[in-house]
């Protein structure tokens, strides 16, 4: 006989793209559970599939289409809902014919209510029966802001997301308190233009951070992507003073060539970016700084590419997200001259990815034999050696500056923050941990 939870209808959430999409999907998951739905571990077990799509690049749009078609083939009897940037920018796309309901980004805040009403879905299960007994991850993404006032010439997100609007600080505080009470140990604040939080409410990001630091006990607070010019001195001072603010910043540079930054309509230039990074690193110990780079933007001549590459190398990033330029509809850059051939874009991407890998390895190597706190987020079980009574599984977690860490041969305390000693993993990409007291 099925339990009440097993009998409840299941929903599976697909998420593509940015952390803001992740934050939205997580919020819908909690709302569906409060409405008597259970979160299905696989799409095949769900009667409702929700796809939060992406269209920031042409490849992201293709992934959204492929995922939608695969979802229909894999579970032909389910109801399918599509939202996100792909659904907003290309609402007449033939792939969307696979969906039972298409909702734009403007409808996201009421998605669960609209899905239940428009698809006439009901459940008799109680919210308590559908609540997850444990969290698979101890980190939660929180949407605090949407939209952007800037109009970078390559960006289609400003078209898809619309004007800037901030969530009330009280609503964010309630969400963080709720998550903290159920075991969340780290929150990541996310937005399209995160640094502009509160501009429409008479507030600022620093004030929101102080509110969360003062009114919650969540041990770790991390910021999502932040435009470099929004990293103001008072915000840096707060990072330096508060150990609960994690020393990792993602600051999109996009190019190391000032000529290209001007064509992109970016507000900052390379000299200002370099000075900002120097101040930030002086102010915040162990700071990790990652970035986004667009490769092959129109007008990126061989000389400008080399100029950009030299600057990126000097900045010593802990991580680089590499994006080959992709002309997007309704953006000024799509009509620019001096388009870079596709094969040249690919070659430059390979070169930059190799540089990124070297810089990442260097950053990881600097932390060998260091003792740092790790939040253990996941456990992957392996085969058990009966003769030794040991499992070949591993625990996974992150340091404050967002270095991935593995614990092998011993069981780390899931959901806890533990001081560990770090060593480089043989296969790279992770640090291996042993208890600091050992």
C-alpha positions in Angstrom: 0.0 0.0 0.0 1.4 3.4 -1.0 2.0 6.0 1.7 0.4 9.4 1.4 3.7 10.9 0.0 4.0 8.1 -2.6 0.4 8.6 -3.7 0.9 12.4 -4.1 1.3 13.6 -7.7 5.0 14.1 -8.7 6.6 17.1 -10.3 10.0 17.2 -11.9 11.9 20.5 -12.4 14.3 20.9 -15.3 16.6 23.9 -14.9 19.0 25.3 -17.6 21.2 28.4 -17.4 21.9 30.8 -14.6 21.8 30.7 -10.9 18.7 32.9 -11.0 16.9 30.1 -12.8 18.1 27.7 -10.1 16.8 30.0 -7.4 13.4 30.2 -9.2 13.1 26.5 -9.6 14.0 25.8 -6.0 11.3 28.3 -4.9 8.7 26.5 -7.1 9.7 23.2 -5.7 8.9 24.4 -2.2 5.6 25.9 -3.3 4.6 22.7 -5.1 5.4 20.7 -1.9 3.3 23.1 0.2 0.5 22.5 -2.3 0.6 18.7 -1.8 3.0 17.7 -4.6 6.1 15.6 -4.2 9.4 16.3 -6.0 10.1 13.3 -8.2 13.6 12.0 -8.4 13.3 11.3 -12.1 11.2 12.8 -14.9 9.7 9.4 -15.7 8.1 9.2 -12.3 6.4 12.6 -12.6 3.0 13.6 -13.8 4.1 17.2 -14.3 7.3 18.4 -15.9 8.4 22.1 -15.6 11.3 23.3 -17.8 12.9 26.6 -16.8 14.7 27.4 -20.1 17.6 29.5 -21.2 18.5 31.4 -24.3 21.6 33.5 -23.3 23.4 31.9 -26.3 22.3 30.0 -29.4 23.6 26.8 -27.9 21.5 27.4 -24.7 18.4 27.8 -26.9 19.2 24.6 -28.7 19.6 22.8 -25.4 16.2 24.1 -24.3 14.6 22.7 -27.5 16.4 19.3 -27.2 15.4 19.0 -23.5 11.8 19.8 -24.2 11.5 17.2 -27.0 13.4 14.6 -24.9 11.0 15.3 -22.0 8.0 14.6 -24.2 9.5 11.4 -25.6 10.6 10.1 -22.2 7.2 10.7 -20.5 4.5 11.1 -23.1 1.7 11.0 -20.6 3.0 13.9 -18.4 1.8 17.5 -18.5 4.7 19.8 -19.6 5.1 23.5 -18.7 7.9 25.6 -20.2 9.0 29.0 -18.9 12.2 31.0 -18.9 14.2 33.1 -21.4 13.7 30.7 -24.4 10.0 30.6 -23.9 9.9 34.4 -23.5 12.0 35.3 -26.5 10.8 32.6 -28.9 7.1 31.9 -27.9 6.2 30.8 -31.4 9.0 28.3 -31.7 7.8 25.0 -33.1 9.5 23.1 -30.2 7.1 24.7 -27.8 4.3 22.8 -29.4 5.4 19.9 -27.2 4.3 21.9 -24.1 0.9 22.0 -22.5 1.5 25.4 -21.1 4.0 28.2 -21.9 4.6 31.0 -19.4 6.8 34.0 -19.9 9.4 35.3 -17.4 6.8 38.0 -16.4 4.6 35.2 -15.1 7.3 33.3 -13.2 6.4 34.7 -9.8 2.9 33.2 -10.0 4.0 30.0 -11.9 2.8 27.4 -9.4 -0.6 29.0 -9.1 -1.0 29.5 -12.8 0.0 25.9 -13.6 -2.5 24.4 -11.1 -5.3 26.7 -12.4 -4.7 26.6 -16.1 -4.0 22.8 -16.3 -6.8 22.1 -13.7 -4.5 20.0 -11.5 -5.4 19.0 -8.0 -3.9 16.9 -5.1 -5.3 15.5 -1.9 -2.0 14.9 -0.2 -1.0 17.1 2.7 2.0 19.4 2.5 3.6 17.6 5.5 3.4 14.3 3.7 5.2 15.8 0.6 8.0 17.6 2.4 11.5 16.2 1.8 12.8 14.6 5.0 16.3 15.7 4.2 18.0 18.2 1.9 20.3 16.7 -0.7 22.2 20.0 -0.8 22.9 22.3 2.1 23.2 25.4 -0.2 20.2 27.3 -1.5 19.9 29.9 -4.2 17.7 32.9 -3.3 16.3 35.2 -6.0 16.5 38.7 -4.7 16.2 40.8 -7.9 15.2 40.5 -11.5 15.8 42.6 -14.7 18.5 45.0 -15.7 18.7 48.7 -16.6 21.9 48.3 -18.6 21.9 47.4 -22.3 25.1 45.6 -23.1 25.0 45.2 -26.9 25.4 41.4 -26.8 22.8 40.7 -24.1 19.4 39.2 -24.8 18.6 38.7 -21.1 17.7 42.3 -20.6 15.0 41.8 -23.4 13.8 38.5 -21.8 13.8 39.7 -18.2 12.6 43.2 -18.5 13.2 46.2 -16.2 14.8 46.0 -12.8 12.6 45.0 -9.8 13.7 43.9 -6.3 12.0 41.6 -3.9 11.1 43.2 -0.5 13.8 42.6 2.1 11.2 41.2 4.5 10.2 38.5 2.0 13.8 37.5 1.4 14.4 37.4 5.2 11.4 35.1 5.7 12.7 32.7 3.0 16.1 32.6 4.5 14.8 31.9 8.0 12.6 29.1 6.6 15.5 27.5 4.7 17.8 27.8 7.7 15.2 26.1 9.9 15.2 23.0 7.6 19.0 22.6 7.5 20.3 25.0 4.9 23.8 26.2 5.9 24.6 28.4 2.9 22.6 30.8 0.8 23.5 32.3 -2.5 21.9 35.6 -3.4 21.1 35.8 -7.1 19.8 38.3 -9.6 20.2 39.6 -13.1 21.7 42.8 -11.8 22.4 41.8 -8.3 24.4 44.9 -7.4 21.4 47.1 -8.2 19.3 45.3 -5.5 16.9 47.8 -3.8 17.3 50.6 -6.3 13.6 50.6 -6.7 12.9 50.2 -3.0 15.3 52.8 -1.5 17.7 50.1 -0.3 21.0 48.7 -1.4 22.7 45.3 -1.5 24.8 46.2 1.6 21.7 46.9 3.6 20.2 43.5 2.6 23.3 41.7 3.6 23.4 43.4 7.0 19.8 42.5 7.6 20.5 38.8 6.9 23.6 38.8 9.0 21.8 40.4 11.9 18.5 38.6 11.8 19.5 35.1 10.7 21.9 32.5 11.9 22.7 31.0 8.5 26.5 30.3 8.7 27.4 31.2 5.1 26.1 33.9 2.7 27.5 34.0 -0.8 26.9 36.4 -3.7 26.0 35.3 -7.2 27.4 37.2 -10.3 28.1 40.9 -9.5 28.9 43.6 -12.1 32.4 44.9 -11.3 31.4 48.5 -11.0 28.9 47.5 -8.2 31.6 46.3 -5.9 31.8 49.5 -3.9 34.2 50.2 -1.0 31.6 49.8 1.7 30.6 46.4 0.3 34.2 45.3 0.3 34.6 46.5 3.9 31.6 44.4 4.9 33.2 41.3 3.3 36.4 42.0 5.2 34.6 42.4 8.5 32.1 39.5 8.3 33.4 35.9 8.2 29.9 34.7 7.3 30.3 36.4 3.9 32.1 33.9 1.7 35.3 35.2 0.0 34.3 34.4 -3.5 33.2 36.9 -6.1 32.1 36.3 -9.7 32.9 39.5 -11.6 32.1 39.4 -15.4 34.8 41.0 -17.3 33.7 39.9 -20.8 36.8 41.1 -22.6 40.3 42.4 -21.7 40.3 44.8 -24.7 39.1 48.3 -24.0 38.0 48.7 -27.6 35.7 45.7 -27.3 34.4 46.7 -23.9 33.3 50.0 -25.5 31.6 48.1 -28.4 29.9 45.9 -25.8 28.6 49.0 -24.0 30.2 47.8 -20.8 30.5 50.5 -18.1 34.1 49.7 -17.0 37.5 49.4 -18.6 40.4 47.1 -18.1 42.4 49.6 -15.9 39.5 50.1 -13.5 38.9 46.4 -13.4 42.5 45.7 -12.5 42.5 48.3 -9.8 39.3 46.9 -8.3 40.7 43.4 -8.1 43.8 44.7 -6.4 41.7 46.5 -3.8 39.5 43.5 -3.3 42.4 41.1 -2.8 44.1 43.4 -0.4 40.9 43.8 1.6 39.6 40.2 1.7 42.0 37.3 2.6 41.9 34.2 0.4 39.5 35.9 -2.0 38.7 33.9 -5.1 37.6 35.8 -8.2 36.0 34.1 -11.2 34.8 35.8 -14.4 32.9 35.5 -17.7 34.7 36.0 -21.0 33.0 36.4 -24.4 35.3 35.1 -27.2 35.1 36.3 -30.8 32.9 39.4 -30.2 32.5 41.4 -33.5 35.6 43.5 -34.0 37.9 41.1 -32.0 40.8 41.3 -34.4 43.9 39.2 -33.9 45.6 42.1 -32.1 42.6 42.8 -29.8 42.3 39.1 -29.0 46.0 39.0 -28.0 45.5 42.2 -25.9 42.5 40.6 -24.2 44.3 37.3 -23.6 47.3 39.1 -22.0 45.1 41.0 -19.6 43.0 38.0 -18.6 46.2 36.1 -17.8 47.5 39.0 -15.6 44.2 39.0 -13.6 44.9 35.5 -12.2 41.3 34.4 -12.0 40.3 31.3 -10.0 37.8 30.3 -12.7 36.9 31.5 -16.2 33.6 30.8 -17.9 34.3 30.9 -21.6 31.5 31.8 -24.0 32.0 31.9 -27.8 30.1 34.9 -29.1 26.7 34.0 -30.3 24.6 36.6 -32.2 21.3 36.9 -30.5 18.0 38.3 -32.0 17.1 41.9 -31.1 20.6 42.8 -29.8 22.7 45.5 -31.4 25.8 43.3 -31.7 24.0 40.9 -34.1 24.1 43.7 -36.7 27.7 44.8 -36.1 30.3 44.4 -38.8 33.6 42.6 -38.4 32.0 39.3 -37.3 34.6 36.7 -36.3 34.4 33.5 -38.3 33.0 30.5 -36.3 36.1 28.4 -36.7 38.3 31.2 -35.3 35.9 31.7 -32.4 36.3 28.0 -31.6 40.1 28.0 -31.8 40.2 31.0 -29.5 37.9 29.3 -27.0 40.1 26.3 -26.9 43.1 28.5 -26.2 41.3 30.4 -23.4 39.9 27.1 -21.9 43.5 25.8 -21.7 44.6 29.0 -19.9 41.6 28.7 -17.6 42.5 25.2 -16.7 46.1 26.2 -15.9 45.0 29.1 -13.7 42.5 26.8 -11.9 45.2 24.2 -11.2 47.5 27.0 -9.9 44.8 28.3 -7.6 44.0 24.8 -6.2 47.7 24.1 -5.7 48.1 27.2 -3.5 45.7 25.6 -1.0 47.6 22.3 -0.5 48.4 21.6 3.1 46.1 24.4 4.2 43.5 24.0 6.9 40.1 25.5 5.9 36.5 25.0 6.9 34.4 22.9 4.5 30.6 22.6 4.3 29.8 19.0 3.5 26.9 19.1 1.1 26.6 15.6 -0.5 27.4 12.0 0.0 27.9 9.5 -2.8 27.9 6.0 -1.6 30.1 3.4 -3.2 30.7 -0.3 -2.7 31.4 -1.5 0.8 34.5 -3.6 1.5 33.1 -6.2 4.0 36.6 -7.3 5.2 37.4 -3.7 6.2 33.9 -2.4 6.9 34.6 0.6 4.8 32.7 2.3 2.0 34.4 3.4 -1.3 32.0 6.3 -1.4 32.9 10.0 -1.0 31.6 13.2 0.6 31.6 16.4 -1.4 31.8 20.0 -0.1 33.2 23.5 -0.6 35.6 25.8 1.1 34.6 29.4 1.8 36.4 30.5 -1.4 34.4 27.9 -3.4 37.1 25.2 -3.9 35.5 21.8 -4.4 36.7 19.2 -1.8 36.3 15.4 -1.6 36.6 13.2 1.5 37.5 9.6 0.7 37.9 6.7 3.0 36.1 8.4 5.9 32.6 9.7 6.4 32.4 13.4 6.6 29.6 14.9 8.7 27.0 15.7 6.1 25.4 19.2 6.5 28.1 20.3 8.9 31.0 22.8 8.5 34.3 21.1 9.5 37.9 22.2 9.6 40.0 19.9 7.3 43.5 19.7 5.9 43.7 19.9 2.1 45.8 18.1 -0.4 45.6 18.2 -4.2 43.6 15.3 -5.8 45.6 13.1 -8.3 43.1 13.7 -11.1 42.8 17.4 -10.4 39.8 19.6 -10.1 39.2 18.7 -6.4 41.1 18.9 -3.2 41.2 15.8 -1.0 40.5 16.4 2.7 41.4 14.8 6.0 40.1 15.9 9.4 42.3 18.7 10.7 42.6 17.1 14.1 43.9 13.8 12.5 
